[in-house]
């Protein structure tokens, strides 16, 4: 059995050699043996194979005696929501997010939507399958209930904003032919916004490119619709819409870093003194906002499993990563790609300012490089050599995630990817864009000297 689809945070692979119906069935059985749940939510994305995979997953769970709540087509957060909102013992989402159409995968959670990753059960589940130690079929098969969660889910999403404060805005929404359009259509009757819909229909063959707005070549249709419509802003999602991305009226792609600051402001206005969780890659803007507004900033290692754990530890109201993952206490500390844009549009309406006005001063105050990836066979050596080279004169060195080195006027974070032979670099400065660019070029030249080559993502 090929188990290469088992990754650090989820199961994901090419069909059929890395992932197929037989393996998905066995994951259902093994999950039941590991978690020992009574009731589990199962949802699926819009990929051509997802319906068959969900069917086999449900068969594996029910053969093991587990009762399944089948919530059908949804985003990953739909499974998170069903699991915590209905008090289920776990949930599994069939999705490969923004991967090409010939991929699929599974995201697993336990009670309260706590993630199951390689260190919290995925390795155990893989071992049960590898060693043929699946629990025997139950004497009594589990039942299957089909449930439409959308009325409860939509009501929950709308609870984050004061709808009376919202006004008409023209908004481009680009689902990338993923699943986000289905939820936009359900929210639309409750909101005063005019939506200009791009790549709206779910189509798991992704005829206009994979839904990954991080790739510049995928942004054309969003920008064209923005230009033609004269909309106030644009929002785009990845395939399973657990991340959302913003463009202002001029078509500027707003780095996730500045959205974290904006959402931190939003939460601290509603919950004074709240704890806000952030990751070490880019920090100064977030720290400045949170401290100025009387909140408590809490640093966490990057990655959803670490952020969720830290959010629970400190009872964070909100957590944000520059990778466009946003986490919310009332959403069982999970990430959502729907709550962020509702809050951003609420902020635009209440402030009377455009998205440009809300973020441009912050972008000037803390210009950032954005994340730059380089392939490097020995990432750990690169981190050690970088630290030795840049240690002199540093005012702060932090190892929460890779190495972060702060000077008075600029800082950088260099970390190794958890899943690939890559290093990831982020650089920012205090109000000095030319210094940020100069130091970014200097660090890239340094990585080149260690044998780094450009990565294509």
N, C-alpha and C positions, 0 to 999 in steps of 0.2 A: 504494500500500500504506500503510495507516494504521499508523504505528509508535508511537502514543501510549502503548502498553502498556509500552514500555521505560522503566523507572524508575531511580532511583539505585542500588538494590541488587538488583533482580530485574525480571522481566517480569510485569505483572499488568494485567488489563483486563476490561472488560465483554464478554460474548459476545453476538453474533458480530462486532459492529462494530470492537471494539478487539483482540479475540483470537479466532481461529478455527482450524480444522484446517489450512487452507492455510498460515497464518503459522507455526503450530507445526512443520509439516513443514520449512518453510524455515529455522526456527531450528535444527533438527537438522542440516541441511546446513551452515549457516553456522558453527555450533559446531564441527563436524568440521573445517571449513576453518581456523578460528582456532586451536583447541587442538591439532589434529593428533593426536588420541588413537588408541590401538589398541583399548582396551577401556573402556567407559563403563557405569556403573550408571544405570538408569532406575527411578524409583519414582513412585507416584501416591497422591493422597489420595482421600477418599470422595465427591467431588463427582460428580454425574451425568455431566458431560462429561469427567471425568479419564481414563476408560478409553480413549475415542476419541482424546483428545489424546495420551495415552501411545503409542497405536498409531501415530499419524502421526509423532510424535517419533522413535520407533524406526525407522520407515520412512525418515525423513530421514537418520538416522545410518547405517543399514545401506546405503542407496543410496550413501553417501559412503565405504563400505568399512570402517566401524567395527563391531567386535564389541560387542554389547550384552548386559549382564547385567541381565535384567528381574527386579526384586525385588518387583514387584507392589504391593499396598496397604501403606503404611507412613506414618510421620511423616517430616518433613523430615530429622530426625536419622538416619533409616534409610538415606537416601542418603549422608549424611556418613559413617556407619559403614561401609557397604559399600565406599565409595570408598577410605577409608584402611585398613580391615582386610584387604581382599583385594588391596591394592596396585594398584588400577585407575588409569587415567589421567584420570578425571573422573567426574562424576555430574550428573544432572539430575532434579529433583523437580517433578512436576506438582502444583501447589497454589496456592490463593489464600488460604491461612491462615484468617483470621477474616472475610474479605469475604463479602458476601451470595452466595446460590447462583448468581446470574446472572453471577458473575465466575469467572475461573480465571487461572492464571499458571504461571510456571516459575522455579525457583531453580537457578542454575548454579554448579558448582564444577569446579576442575581437580584435578590430582594432590594427594594429601594433604588433600583437601577444602578447598583454598584458594579463597576466594570469588571469583566473577567479578562485579564491579559495573561501574558506568558508566566508572570510571577504569581498570579492569583488564580490559576486553574487551567489555562489553555494547555500548558505542558502536560498536566495530569490527564486531561481529556485526550490529547494526542497519544500519550503512553497507553491509555486503556485501549485505544483503537489499534495501535501498533502491536500490543501484546495479546490482542484477542480477548481482553478481559471486560467485555461489555456486560452489564447486568443482564440476567436472564429475562425473557419476556415476562411481564406481570401476569398474574392469574386473572386479573380484571383489567381489560384495556381502558385507557383514558378516554374521556369524551372530548368532543370538539364543539365549541360555541363560536358562531360567527357574530362579531360585534362591531357595530358602527360607532367608533369612538369620537367621530368628528364634532357632534354637538358639545360634548364635554371639553374636547381639546380646543375648539375655537373659543369657547367661553373662558377657558384658562388663559389663552394667549391674550385675549382682550382685557383681562384683569390687570395687566401690567401698565396700561395707559389710561389716562383720563379722557374718555372719548368726547366729553363736552368741550375739551380744549382744542380738539382737532379741527382743522379747516381744510378747504379744498386745496389739494396740491396735485400737480400733474407728475406722475411717476412712471418711468420706464421700468418694467419688471421682466427680467430675462431668466427663464427657468432652464435654459440650455437643453430643452427637451427632456429634462429630468423630471422629478416629481413635484417640484415646488409649485407649479401652476395649479395643481389640484387644491392645495391649501389656500393659495391666493384667491381662487374662485369662491371658496367657502367664507373667507374673511371679507371679501369685497362688499356684500350687502350691508355690513355693519360699519363701514368706514366711508368718510366723505371724499376719499381720494379717487382721482381718475387714473386708471391703470392703462398704460400702453404696453401691450403684451407681445413679447418677442420670444421666439422658439418656445412657445407656451405649451403646446400639446406634448404630453408624455410620449416619447418614442425611444425605446431602449436600444435601437440601432444607432442612435445619435447621428442623424444624417448631416448635421451641420457642425460636426466636431464634438469631442468629448466635453462634458460640462465641467470645465475647470477654468474659472475666470482668472486664476493665477497666471495662466499662459497668455501672453500678450496677443498671440495670433488668434485667440478665441474671443477677443473683445469687440471685433468689428461690428457685428450686428447690434450690440448694445449701444455703441457710440453713434452708429448711423441713426438709430431710432431716437436717440437723445437729440441729435442735431436737427433731424426733420421735425420733431414734435415740439421743440422748445420747452421740454419738460424741466421741472425744478431739480430733479436728480434722477439717478438710475440705480437699480439694485439688481445684482445677479447672484445666482446660487450654484453650488456644485450639485452633482447628481442626486444625492440623498439629502440634500439641503440642510446639513448640519453646520454649514458655513455660509455666510452671506458677505457680499462685497459691494462697495459703494463707489459711485462716480458723482462728482458735482455737476452743475448745469453746464460747465465748460468742457466736460468730458474728462476731467482729471480723475485718475484712479486714486482713491484715498487709501493709503496704506492702513492695514488693520491696526497698527500701533496707535494711530490718532483716534480711531473709533473706540479703542479701549479707554482712552482718556475721556472721551465724550460720554461714554456709558458710565464711567466712574463718577463723573459730575452728576449725571442723572440720578444715580442711586444715592449719592451723598446728599442731594437736595431732598430726597424723600426719606432717607434713613440716616440722619446726622450721626457721625462717629462710627459708621459701619466699617467693617474690615473688607478691603479690596485685595484680591489675589492677582499677582502679575508674574510674568516669567522674565528671566534675566537677559533676554536677547537685546531688548531696547527698554530702557527704564526711566530715564530722566523726566520725560513728559508726564508719565503716570505718577511718579513720586511727587512732582511739583504740584499737580492738581490735587491728589489725595491729601497731602500734608496741608496745603493751603486751605482746603475745605474741611479740615478737622477729622478726616478719616484716618484709618490705620492701614498702611500698605504692608502686605505680606508677600514675600517672594517665594516662588515654587519652581521646581524643575519643570522644564517644558514638557508637553505631552499630556493628553487628556487624563490618563490614569493618575499622574502625579498631581495635576491641578485639582481634580475631583477629590482626591484624598486630602489635600491641603485645605480645600474649601470646607470639608467636613470637620477637619481638626479644629479650625479656627472659627467655624460658622460664618464664613465669608458671605456677604450679601451678593457679591458679583465677582467674577474672575474673568480675565481676558488674556488671550494670547495674540501676538501680532499676526499669527497665521489665520486669523478670522474665526477662531473658536471662542465663543462667549458662553460663560457658565453662570447659572442663576440659582440662588438658594431655594427659591420657591419652586424651581423645576428640579427638585431633588439633587441640587448641585451639578446637574448635567448641562451639556451644551445644547444650544438651540440656534437654528439659523432663521427662525421666525421672530423671536422676541427682540433681537437687536434692531431690526429695521423699524419695528413698531415704536420702539423707544427713541430712535433717531428722528423719525418723522414727528413724534410728539414734541421733541425738543425744538425742531424747526418751527412747528406751529406756535409753541408757547413763547419762544424767544423773539419771533418776528424776524429772525435772521436766516439767511440761506445756509446750506451745508458748507459752502465755500467760506462764509463769514465765521461759521462755528469752528472750522478746523485750520484755516489758513494762518492765523496768528500762531497757533501751536506748531504748525509745520515750519514756520520761520524761526520760532524760538528753539526748536530742537530738530534741526534737519537730520534725516536718517538715510542710510544707504539702501534700506530694504535688504532682505536676506539674499546673500550671494553664495551659491553652492560651487564647490570645487571637488573633483574626484581626486582622492589621495589614498594610496594603498595603506599607509601607516598614519592614521588620523591622530592616534594618541601621541606619537612622537612629535607631530606638528604642533600639538597643543603645548607640550613640554618645552619645545624649542622657542615657541612664540612667547611663552611666559618668561623664560630666561632672558630673551632679547628685550622685552618691553617692561620688565619689572622695575628697572631704575626710574625713579621719578614718579612712580604711580602713587596715587593717594588711596586707592582701594583695589584689592585683588580678591576675587570671589570665585569659589569653585562649586556653586550650587548646580551649574549645568555647564560643563566644559570649563573655560576660563574667561572671566570678565575682568578687564583691567580699566580702571577709571583714572583719568588725569583731571586737572582743574577744568580744562576747556573741551576735552573730547574723551570718548570711551569706546571700547569695542568688546564684543563677545565672540568667541570662537569655540565651536562645539562640534563633536562628532555626531553624525546621524546614528540613531538607534538601530536603523534597519539596512543601511547601505554604506559602502566604502566612500563616504563623503565627509567633508567638513563644511560647516555653515558659518558664514561671517556676517556680523551686523556691526555697523559703525554709526555713531551719532556725535553731534557736537552741541555746544551751547551757542545757538544763534549765528554760527559761522559756517555757511554752506561750503565755502571754498576749502576750509580746513577739513571738513568732513570728507570731501571728495579727494583731497590730497592724501589723507591718512588711509582712505579706502584703497586708493591706487598703490600706496606704499605697502599695505598689508597683502594685497593681491600679488604684488611683485615678490614679496617674501614667500608666499605660498608657492608661487611658480618656481622659486629657487629650490623648493623641496620636492619638486616633481609634480605639482598639481596641474590638472587639466580641467578645462571648462566642463561643467555638467550641463545636460540639456534640460534641467528643470531646477 
